[in-house]
Amino acid sequence: MKITDVKLTVVGIPRTTGFVSKHVIVELFTDDGITGIGEMSDFSHLPRYSLDVVDLTASLKMILVGKNPFDISLINKELVSNYPEMMFYYEKGNFVRNGVDAALHDLCAKALNISVADLIGGRMQDKIKVCFPIFRHRFMEEVEENLEVVRKRLAQGFDVFRLYVGKNLDADEAFLDGVKREFGGKVKIKSLDLSHLLGWKEAVQAVKRLSAYDFQMVESPALQNDFEGLHQFRMKMDHLVSEHVWSFRQLSEMIKHDSVDIFNISPIFIGGLTAARKAAAAAEVAGKGCLLGTTQELSIGTAAMAHLGASLVNLNYTSDPTGPELYTGDVVKQGVRYEDGYLIVPGRDKPGFGMELDRDLIARYQVEDLSWGDVSVHQLQDRTSQTKA
């Protein structure tokens, strides 16, 4: 079997906040008539530059056409040569490699008539506990809006939440106090996510202030790639510390500096399922915990993470992938499902990821390019369309 063509389709799908996230749907065609699908998820991030999709398509055709899709390691090696790791959280090359690698896995599993989870090691579980995100407060009036999010999502079965913090600590504290007063033990806060907004010393002060409330871990409490700062924060805190993994050099430095307790692993940030499995194995060897992170993917990207998580022996913390719940649309005929706060791993009765493209939905959401127009910095950071200054 050989890859005969590559198709990239850009879609722009609104979140419930009104912010439009752009994704690239990947299709790999073969001479056997089997098509693999993947997702380059949520390009609408800083840094503020975009890729030319026509040029990207031509480049990927040069790399992929004529290749045996089962040569996943060899293809990934060539992808890294063309789209290298850059030690940056939202590096667009990682997004590209993730979408292609996902499509390769979907294609190979379909060729074997098995699920991707079975292709990469077999299922350890059929559902994955997840948490719902509460986006960062900039204004005090957003506290009640976010408490309403908790009410709504708790009624849907989501009882664990992660809170982005660090821009308005008064509002963060008011929200945590509101959760404690209204919901008590019915709701758990998994993490406070500082998203590298503060240096580690400032993060220590912020987390100490919020430590009167219950939460399990702190995420990204130092500037990007400040491994010593992460270590210093960890030594001064009683809470567990987690960090996203976005390159193998960064992963190595975090292990070397003993910077974290938990590796937050997401294929989109490390560059695909192949790389994510390596990162999870490194965490296991280093005696660190794992959780699945997210950029808030559509159903294809979320299904890929579900299959990854189902196959890991060391997925030992509540994970983050709830992207499909945050969008007003999708591109597949039947999206991933959530039940009682769990992501259900799809594909027991379908090969690959268990996802089928819906051409009508793709046509509805298709856009020309990955540019942002006049979207502001705070909108890119906080994933909101609010216009408050």
C-alpha positions in Angstrom: 0.0 0.0 0.0 1.3 3.5 -0.9 0.1 7.0 -0.2 -1.1 8.6 -3.4 -2.4 12.0 -2.3 -2.7 14.5 0.5 -5.6 16.9 1.1 -5.7 19.7 3.7 -8.9 21.5 4.5 -9.1 24.5 6.8 -12.2 24.9 8.9 -13.2 27.7 11.3 -15.5 26.6 14.1 -16.8 29.0 16.8 -16.4 28.1 20.4 -19.3 28.7 22.8 -17.5 32.0 23.7 -17.8 33.2 20.1 -14.0 32.8 19.4 -13.5 31.1 16.1 -10.7 28.4 16.2 -9.2 27.3 12.9 -8.2 23.7 12.3 -6.8 21.8 9.4 -8.4 18.4 8.5 -5.9 16.0 7.0 -6.8 13.3 4.5 -4.2 10.7 3.3 -5.3 8.7 0.2 -3.8 5.4 -0.9 -3.8 3.1 -3.9 -5.8 0.6 -1.9 -8.7 3.0 -1.6 -8.3 3.5 2.2 -8.2 7.0 3.5 -6.7 8.1 6.9 -7.9 11.2 8.6 -6.2 13.5 11.1 -6.4 16.9 12.6 -4.0 19.8 12.9 -5.9 21.3 15.9 -6.5 24.9 16.8 -4.0 27.0 14.9 -5.5 30.1 16.4 -2.8 30.6 19.0 0.1 33.0 19.5 2.7 33.4 18.0 0.8 35.5 15.5 1.9 34.0 12.3 0.1 31.5 10.1 1.0 28.9 7.5 0.2 29.0 3.8 -2.0 25.9 3.4 -1.3 25.6 -0.4 2.5 25.6 0.2 2.0 23.2 3.2 0.0 20.8 1.0 2.7 20.8 -1.7 5.4 20.2 0.9 3.6 17.3 2.5 2.9 15.7 -0.8 6.6 15.8 -1.5 7.3 14.0 1.8 4.4 11.5 1.8 3.3 10.5 -1.7 4.8 7.1 -2.6 5.5 6.2 1.0 4.2 3.1 2.8 2.0 4.5 5.6 3.2 1.7 7.9 6.6 3.3 7.9 5.4 5.6 10.7 8.8 6.0 12.4 10.6 6.7 9.1 8.0 9.2 8.1 8.1 10.9 11.5 11.9 11.2 11.2 11.5 13.0 7.9 8.7 15.2 9.3 10.9 16.3 12.1 13.6 17.2 9.6 11.2 19.5 7.8 9.1 20.7 10.7 11.6 20.6 13.7 11.0 21.1 17.4 11.6 24.7 18.4 11.2 24.6 22.2 8.0 26.7 22.1 4.7 25.7 23.5 2.6 26.6 20.5 5.1 25.7 17.8 3.2 25.3 14.5 5.5 22.6 13.2 4.4 20.3 16.1 0.8 20.9 15.0 1.6 19.9 11.4 3.4 16.7 12.5 0.5 15.8 14.8 -2.1 16.0 12.1 0.0 13.8 9.7 0.9 11.3 12.3 -2.7 10.9 13.4 -3.8 10.3 9.8 -1.1 7.7 9.4 -2.3 5.8 12.5 -5.9 6.0 11.4 -4.9 4.8 7.9 -2.9 1.8 9.2 -5.5 0.8 11.7 -8.2 0.9 9.0 -6.0 -1.3 6.8 -5.8 -3.9 9.5 -9.4 -3.5 10.5 -8.6 -2.6 14.1 -8.8 0.4 16.3 -5.8 2.8 16.8 -5.7 1.8 20.5 -5.2 -1.8 19.4 -2.6 -0.7 16.9 -0.5 1.0 19.5 -0.6 -1.5 22.3 -4.2 -2.4 23.2 -6.9 -0.9 25.4 -6.2 -0.5 29.1 -9.5 1.2 29.6 -12.6 2.2 27.6 -13.2 5.6 29.3 -11.0 8.4 30.6 -11.8 10.8 33.4 -11.7 14.4 32.2 -12.2 17.8 33.6 -13.9 20.9 32.2 -12.0 24.1 31.7 -12.9 27.4 33.3 -11.2 30.2 31.3 -9.2 32.9 32.9 -10.9 35.8 34.7 -9.9 39.3 33.5 -12.9 41.1 35.2 -14.8 40.5 38.4 -18.1 40.3 36.5 -16.9 37.1 34.8 -17.0 35.3 38.2 -20.7 34.7 38.1 -20.5 33.8 34.4 -18.0 31.1 35.2 -20.0 29.8 38.2 -22.9 29.4 35.8 -20.6 27.3 33.6 -20.0 25.0 36.6 -23.7 24.7 37.3 -24.5 23.8 33.7 -21.6 21.4 33.3 -22.2 19.7 36.6 -25.7 19.0 35.5 -24.2 17.3 32.4 -22.0 15.1 34.6 -18.7 17.0 34.7 -17.7 17.2 38.3 -14.0 18.1 38.0 -12.8 21.4 36.7 -9.5 23.1 36.0 -9.1 26.9 36.4 -7.0 29.2 34.4 -5.6 31.8 36.8 -3.1 34.6 37.1 -4.6 37.7 35.5 -7.0 38.8 38.2 -6.3 37.1 41.5 -9.2 38.8 43.2 -11.6 37.3 40.7 -9.8 33.9 40.9 -10.3 33.9 44.6 -13.9 35.0 44.4 -14.6 32.1 41.9 -13.0 29.5 44.1 -14.9 30.8 47.1 -18.1 30.7 45.2 -17.4 27.1 44.1 -16.7 26.1 47.7 -19.8 27.8 49.1 -22.3 26.6 46.5 -21.1 23.1 45.5 -18.9 21.9 48.4 -17.7 18.4 47.8 -19.8 17.9 44.7 -17.2 19.8 42.6 -13.4 19.3 42.5 -10.8 21.7 41.2 -8.1 19.6 39.5 -5.6 22.3 38.8 -4.8 26.0 38.8 -3.3 26.7 35.3 -1.0 29.7 35.3 0.0 29.2 31.6 3.5 30.6 32.0 2.1 34.0 32.7 4.1 34.5 35.8 7.7 34.0 36.9 8.1 31.3 39.5 8.5 33.7 42.4 5.3 35.5 41.5 3.6 32.1 41.0 4.5 31.1 44.5 2.8 34.1 45.9 -0.3 33.7 43.8 -0.7 30.0 44.6 -0.1 30.7 48.3 -2.9 33.2 48.2 -5.3 30.7 46.6 -4.2 27.7 48.7 -7.1 28.2 51.2 -9.1 26.4 48.6 -8.9 22.7 47.6 -7.1 21.8 44.3 -4.9 19.0 43.3 -2.1 20.5 41.2 -0.6 23.6 39.7 0.2 23.8 36.0 2.8 25.8 34.2 3.9 28.0 37.2 7.0 29.5 35.6 8.0 31.1 32.4 8.5 28.8 29.4 11.6 26.6 29.5 12.6 27.9 33.0 13.4 24.4 34.3 15.3 25.6 37.4 12.4 28.0 38.2 9.9 25.1 37.9 12.1 23.1 40.3 12.3 26.0 42.8 8.5 26.4 42.7 8.0 22.7 43.2 10.3 22.6 46.2 8.3 25.5 47.9 4.9 24.1 47.3 2.9 21.2 48.8 0.8 20.8 45.7 1.7 18.6 42.8 3.3 20.4 39.8 2.5 19.6 36.2 3.9 21.0 32.9 3.0 20.5 29.2 5.6 18.6 27.1 6.4 20.4 23.8 9.8 19.0 22.9 12.1 16.1 23.8 14.8 18.6 24.8 12.4 20.3 27.2 11.3 16.9 28.5 14.9 15.9 29.1 15.6 19.2 31.0 12.5 18.7 33.2 13.7 15.3 34.2 17.2 16.5 34.7 16.1 19.4 37.0 13.4 17.3 38.7 11.0 20.1 37.8 7.6 18.5 37.9 5.6 15.7 39.3 3.3 15.2 36.3 3.9 15.4 32.6 1.0 16.9 30.7 1.2 15.1 27.4 -0.8 16.1 24.3 -0.1 14.9 20.8 -0.7 18.4 19.4 2.1 20.0 21.5 4.7 17.2 21.2 4.0 16.5 17.5 1.8 13.4 17.2 0.9 10.1 18.7 4.3 8.6 18.0 6.0 11.4 20.0 3.4 11.4 22.7 3.9 7.7 23.4 7.7 8.3 23.7 7.0 11.1 26.2 4.7 8.9 28.2 7.4 6.1 28.3 10.0 8.7 29.4 7.7 9.7 32.2 7.2 6.1 33.3 10.9 5.5 33.4 11.5 8.8 35.4 8.8 7.8 37.9 6.5 10.7 36.9 2.8 10.8 36.5 0.9 11.5 33.3 -2.2 13.2 32.1 -3.6 14.0 28.7 -3.5 17.7 27.9 -5.4 19.6 25.2 -5.5 22.6 23.0 -9.3 22.0 22.7 -9.5 19.7 19.7 -12.4 18.8 17.5 -13.7 15.2 17.6 -10.9 13.7 15.3 -8.1 15.1 17.5 -10.0 14.2 20.7 -10.6 10.7 19.4 -6.8 10.4 18.8 -6.1 11.4 22.4 -8.7 9.0 23.7 -7.0 6.1 21.8 -3.7 7.2 23.1 -4.9 7.4 26.7 -6.7 4.0 26.5 -3.3 2.4 25.6 -1.2 4.0 28.3 -0.2 2.1 31.5 0.7 5.3 33.4 -2.3 7.6 32.7 -2.9 8.2 36.4 -4.4 11.7 36.7 -7.6 13.3 35.4 -7.1 14.5 31.9 -8.2 17.6 29.9 -9.7 16.7 26.5 -13.2 18.2 26.4 -12.8 20.3 23.2 -15.9 19.0 21.4 -18.0 20.3 24.3 -16.6 23.8 23.7 -17.5 24.2 20.1 -20.8 24.9 18.4 -20.0 22.5 15.5 -17.7 19.7 14.3 -16.7 18.0 11.0 -17.7 14.3 11.7 -21.0 12.4 11.4 -20.9 11.3 15.0 -18.5 13.0 17.5 -16.9 11.7 20.6 -19.1 11.1 23.6 -18.9 12.1 27.3 -20.7 10.3 30.1 -20.7 11.2 33.8 -17.4 13.2 33.4 -15.7 10.6 31.3 -14.5 10.6 27.7 -15.7 7.4 26.0 -13.0 5.9 23.9 -14.6 5.4 20.4 -14.0 2.7 17.9 -14.8 -0.6 19.6 -16.9 -1.5 16.5 -15.1 0.7 14.0 -11.5 0.7 12.7 -9.1 3.6 13.1 -10.2 6.4 15.3 -13.9 5.5 14.7 -14.6 8.9 13.1 -16.2 9.5 9.7 -16.0 12.9 8.0 -19.3 14.8 7.3 -18.8 16.5 3.9 -21.7 18.8 4.5 -20.3 20.1 7.8 -16.9 20.5 6.3 -18.4 22.6 3.5 -20.3 24.7 6.1 -17.2 25.5 8.1 -14.5 25.6 5.5 -12.5 28.8 5.3 -9.7 29.9 2.9 -6.7 30.3 5.3 -5.4 30.3 8.8 -5.1 34.0 9.3 -6.7 35.8 12.3 -7.6 39.3 11.0 -8.1 41.8 13.9 -8.2 39.3 16.8 -6.5 40.8 19.8 -3.8 39.3 21.9 -6.1 38.7 24.9 -8.5 36.9 22.7 -5.8 34.6 21.5 -4.7 34.0 25.1 -8.1 33.6 26.7 -10.0 32.1 23.7 -12.8 34.7 24.0 -14.5 37.2 21.7 -15.2 39.7 24.5 -14.1 43.2 23.6 -13.5 44.6 27.1 -10.2 46.5 27.3 
